[in-house]
């Protein structure tokens, strides 16, 4: 039931937010951390605080409640945009992520509408109706928050995709040097860790092959100078130190020390 509207929304978001500076800003590339979770605290905190004041200080807190709702409304737009940017990069063909994301967004939109209606009632002096609407908004908002947590904690959307797989601590054979072709990334599995190995003008580079953003294989991307460009979402990483050069990724790639023992290339976690 949710698949068709989710597909339409995904296409619209992808068209509105192509790779570039705006998407990087919404993703939190400049922050080194996803931006959406930080912004949700402002929206949820403002709205729920207004509802709490309706309960514990309905008269003395009336003005503060209005201002808190206005703050939540003002923060909602960029928060939703950041969330949409993250969601459209996270589906990876998983219908559960697509469905949960669109229901999460729809629920939050309903909560926004209820708080806007509550603000209108406040300005008209209908305190009881305003309190009832904000209470309903709080319930819907918490339901949306539950789905957001589900996407992160149960579906793994958002965390650094390399954090639980740092690679070998000791020198470990990766591949025969004859397998490398200058300028062409080569993917190998070392232990259980996928590693991108590259002959970069005579200097052997090795970084984690699973993109920290959404887990795509970096070795399928393009090498441009000292950078690798992810084929999935166009994140850029410096092959020399794993740093993020361009988003939407926010976390750097783990880098491996490299040495040559005869014809064998060995690596270990840097």
N, C-alpha and C positions, 0 to 999 in steps of 0.2 A: 504493500500500500504506500509505503514511504519512498520506494525506489524511484518512481518517476519524478516526483518533486525534488528528490535529492539529486538526481542526474541533471535536471534543469538548473538547479541552484549551483551545482558544481561547475557546469559550463559557464554560467554567468560570472561566477567568482573568478574562474580562470581567465576569462576575457578581460575582466576589470582589473585584475592584479597580475599582469605578466611579470616575469623576472625583471628586477630593476630596483631602483632606489626606494620606491614606495613600498614594495613588497618586503625588502630588507628591513625597512624601518618598522613595519608592522610585525615582522617575524621576531624582531629583537636582536638582529645581527650586531648592531651597534652596542647593545647592552651585554652581549655574551650570555644571554639567557632569554628564554621565550618571554615575549612581552605580554601575551594574553593573560596568563595567570596573575601577574602583578596588577593589571588593570581591573580584573574581576573583583579584586578586593575592594576597590573604590566603589564600584557599582553595588555589590552585595552589602558592603559595610554601610553605605549611605542609606540604601532602601530599608535594610533591616533596623538600622538605628532609628529611622523615622517611625517605623512600626512599633518599636520598643517604647518610644516617647509617647505614642498614642495610648499605650497601655499604662505606663507608670507616671506620666505627667501630661495628661490630655490638655490641660489649660496652659500651664506655664511653659510647656514645651511646644506649643502650637507653631510659633514662629520658626523655631529650630527645625521642626519636622518639615515645614515647607522648604526651607533652605536645603535640607538634606536630600529631599526628593529632587529638587532642581539640580543638585550636584550629581546625583545618580543618573538623571536623564542626560546631563551634559557628557558624562563619562561613558554612557552606553554606546554611542556611535563608534568611537575608536576601539572600544573593547570588542564589539561585535565584528568590526573589520579585521582586527588581529586574530580573533578566533576563526573567522571564515578563511583567512589566509592559511592558518595552520591546518584546518580541516581539509581543505582542498588538496593539500600535499600529503595527507595521511591515509587516504582511502585504500590505495594499493590493491584494488580489486576486492577488498573485504566488505561484503554488504552489511555486516554488523556495524562497522565503523561508519559507513555511509548513513545508515538508518539512525543510529544513535546520535550522530552529529546533527542531522536535520531536525530530529525531535528535540534535542537540546536547544537548538537555535529557536525553534518554534515556541517552546516553553518559555524561554527568556523573553521573547517578543510579547507573549501574553502577559508576563509579569510587568514588563514595561508599560503596556497599555493600561493595566490595572492601577499602576502608580500614577500615570498621567491623569487617569480619571479621578483618582483620589485627590490629586493636586487641584483639579478643577472644582471638585466639591468643597475643598477647603476654602478656596477663594470665594465661593458662593455662600459660605457659612454653614454648610451641611456637615457638621463635625462627625456625627454618627455614621453617615454614609461614607465619609472619607476614611474613617478608621476601619470600617468593614472592608473597603476596597484595598487598603494597604495591607490588611491582614491576609486577604486572599492572594494579593501579590506576593507576600512573603512565602506563603505555602508553595505557590507555583515556582518562585525563584529557587527555593531549596530543592525542589524536584529537578530543576534544570541543573543546579549545582551537583546533585547526585549523579546525573548523567555525565557531566564534565569530569567528575572524579572517576567514573567507570571507564571513560575513554582513556584516561591517563593510567590508572592503576590496574585495570584489567585488560585493556587492549594495547597498552604500551605506547600510546600516542604522546609524544613530547619528550620523553627522556632521551639522553644521549645514547645512541644505539651501540656504542662501543664500551660503555661503562662497565659491563659485567664480563667483558672479554678483552682484557688488557694485553694478552700475548705472553710469550715465554719470558721468564726472568733470566734463564741461562742461555748461553750460545746454543743455537739449534739450527741444524741443516735445513735450508729452505729450498734450494734448487741448484742444478748444475749451471755454471756460468755460461755454457754454450747455448742455453735456452733463451738467453736475453738478446733482444734486438734493440739497438740504440733508438731511444725516443719512443719505444713502444711499451706500454704498461703490461706487466705479466702478473697474473693472479696465481698465487699458490696457497695451500693450506699448511700452516705450520702448527703442529699439534692439532688444535681445533680452531685456530684463528686464521681467518682469511687475510692475506697480506698482499699489497700491491708492491711489486718490485720493478724498478725502472733503471735502465742505464741512461743517466742524464749527462751526456757528453763525457763519458768516462768515469763519472761519479755515480756509484750505485746508491739509489734512494730506496727506502722501504717505509711505507706507512700502512696503517690499518685500511683494509680494502672496503670495509662496511662503512658507508657514509654515516657520520654521526647524526645527520638530519633525519633521514627516514630509512636508513639501512640498505640503500641501493649499492651495487658493486661499482666502486670508483674506477676499476680497471676497464669498465665498458665506456668510460668517458673519454674526452679529448685532452691531450697534453698541449698546453700553450705556454711556451717558455718553461718556467719552473713551477707551473701550476697545473693541477688536474681539475677538470670541469666535470661535475657529476652529470651523467646523462639523464637523470630523472628530473631534477628540479634546478639544475644549473648552479648549484653551490660550487664555490671555488676554494681550493686549499693549496697552500704552498707546500710543495713536495719536500722542501728542505727542513721545515720545522712543523708541518701539519697545521699551521695557523689558518684561520678563516680569512680569505681574501674577499669573498663576496658571498652573500646570503642566497637563500634563506637560512642556511645553517647558522647555528649560534655557538656550537662547541667545536674545538679543534680536533683534528685526527691524531690518534696516538702515533708517535714516530718510533722507529726501531733503529738501533745501532746495527751497522752492517760490517762484516769483514769477509775476506776471501781466504779460504783454506784450500790451497791447490786449485782444483776446478770447482769447488763447492762454495756457494754463497751461504753464509750463516748470519742469523739475526738474533737479536734479543731486545727486550723492552728497554727503551732509552731511559 
